[in-house]
């Protein structure tokens, strides 16, 4: 099993942040299924102000390339992603169109 931690900002607007959280309380079943089908075993998203952190645990067969191809072919995922852009804002330093960015682990207490 592997773990990935990623970050993303939200548009800094309290109403939009509430709406975003509402969507994530009731994530569409097709979206949950697509995440599981891609090999994600566990996913959590945390928020502080308008910054999000996502923790993903994935199986050994998971790859971001495979998930991206699956998402590209899934009409419902594309609809969800388009909707989420209303609320999301790329973190400074990201490439155009890039959303979640990988964080680098700098410490681990063993």
C-alpha positions, -999 to 999 in steps of 0.1 A, spaced: 0 0 0 11 35 -8 1 69 6 -2 102 -12 -9 136 3 -20 164 -19 -31 200 -15 -55 224 -33 -70 258 -25 -106 268 -26 -119 301 -38 -117 322 -6 -154 328 -3 -173 315 28 -205 307 8 -186 288 -19 -166 269 8 -199 259 24 -213 247 -9 -181 227 -16 -184 210 18 -221 203 12 -211 185 -21 -185 165 -2 -210 154 24 -231 138 -4 -205 129 -30 -223 114 -60 -222 76 -60 -207 75 -94 -177 95 -82 -172 73 -52 -173 42 -75 -148 58 -99 -123 65 -70 -126 29 -57 -124 14 -92 -91 33 -98 -75 15 -68 -80 41 -41 -85 22 -8 -90 52 15 -94 89 9 -98 118 34 -99 155 27 -92 181 55 -97 219 53 -81 248 70 -96 282 59 -95 278 21 -67 252 19 -75 215 14 -53 185 22 -61 151 8 -47 119 21 -50 89 -2 -41 53 5 -39 32 -27 -33 -4 -37 -2 -16 -54 -19 -15 -88 -28 22 -85 -14 47 -109 -23 83 -115 -20 78 -153 -46 49 -152 -69 70 -130 -66 100 -153 -75 78 -183 -105 63 -164 -117 98 -154 -113 111 -189 -136 83 -202 -162 88 -175 -189 114 -183 -201 117 -147 -165 123 -134 -161 150 -161 -193 166 -150 -182 165 -113 -147 179 -121 -163 208 -142 -186 216 -113 -158 215 -87 -137 241 -106 -163 267 -95 -150 262 -60 -113 253 -65 -84 276 -70 -50 263 -80 -22 267 -54 5 292 -64 32 274 -84 9 249 -102 8 244 -139 -23 258 -159 -52 235 -154 -36 216 -126 -57 210 -95 -44 188 -67 -7 189 -63 15 163 -46 31 173 -13 66 161 -4 70 143 29 97 160 50 93 141 83 82 108 96 82 97 133 92 61 133 
